[in-house]
Amino acid sequence: MRIKEILKESGRAARTGIQRALSVAPAAAVMISSTAGATSVVSQINTLSSFVLSIIQAAGVIVTAWGVFEFANGYQSHDGTQQTTGLKRIIAGLIMVGAGTLMSMLGVS
């Protein structure tokens, strides 16, 4: 008689365990799929970030060239203001060109 009670109780425990496992399974599946979606979104954001960074670097090359021209023009005409402005543009352009390195040094990307 005692064996029948033990089997009956163990059957209830097994059913309860199976029911609990099945009730948690859909939540686990949602968590896994949401993680996969987040990875996709993060990769797209990283792609956009690298695209914007390359545009900034290209603009930096243009600004640097403009600054060199302006500094040379100011040096030829002995205009101190134009030389200073040219040097500022050269420095700003070099910062823009090195923006990717600066961002990685700061730990942003």
N, C-alpha and C positions, 0 to 999 in steps of 0.2 A: 504494500500500500504506500509506503514511503517513497518507493522508486517512481510510482506513477505521479506523485505530487512533484517530485524533483524534475521529472521530464516535462510536466505541465508548466512549471515555473521557468525552466530553461527555454521552453518554446516561446513563452511570453517575452522573455528577455531578448531572444533572437529576433522576434518580430519587431519589438520596439527598436532594437539596434538597426535593423534593416530600414524601418520607416524613417528613423532619424537620418541615416545615411542618404536615403533617397530624397529627403527634404532639403538637404544641404547641397546636393549635387547641382541643381540648377543655379544656385548662387555662385558656386565655384566656377561654373561654365561662364557666367556673366563676367566674373572677375577676370578670367583668362582672356575673354574676347575684348574686354575694355582695355586691357594692357596692350593687346596687339594693336588696337586702334590708336592708343596713345603713342606707340612707337612710330606709327605711320605719320601722325601729326607732327611729332618732334622731328622726324627726318625731313618733312616738307618745310618746316620752319628753319631748319639748318640750311637747306638748299636756298631758301629765300635770303637768309642772312649772308651766305657766301656771295650771292648775286649782288646784293646791295653793297657789300664790302668791296667787290671788284669794281663797281661803278665809282665808289668813293676813291679808290686807288687810281682809276683812270683820270678822274677829275683832278687828283693831286698832281699827276704828271703835267696836265695842262696848266695848272696854277703855277707850278714850279717853273715851267718854260716861260710863262708870262712874266713872272718875277725876275727871271734872269734877263729877259729883254728890257724890262723897265729899269732894272739896276744899271745895265750897260748904257741905256739911253741917258739916265741921270748922271752917270759917271762922265759921259762924253760932254754933257752940257754943264757940268759942275753944279748940278742942282741937288742940294743935300736932302731936301724933302722927298724928291723922287727916288733917290738912292735908298733912303730909309724905308719908303713904301715898297720898293723892290725887294729889299732884304726881308721885310715882313711877309711878303708873298712867297718868297723862296722857302722860308721856314714853315709857313702854313702848308705849302704844297708838300714839303718833305714829311710833315706830320701826317698828312692825308695819305701819302704813299705808304707810310709805315703803320697805318691804322690797324692792319691785321695783326702785326707783331705786337703792337701796343695792347690790343684787346686780349690777345692770348697771355701777355705778361700780367695783365690785370685779372685774368681768370674769368673773363666774360664769355668767351667762346671756346 
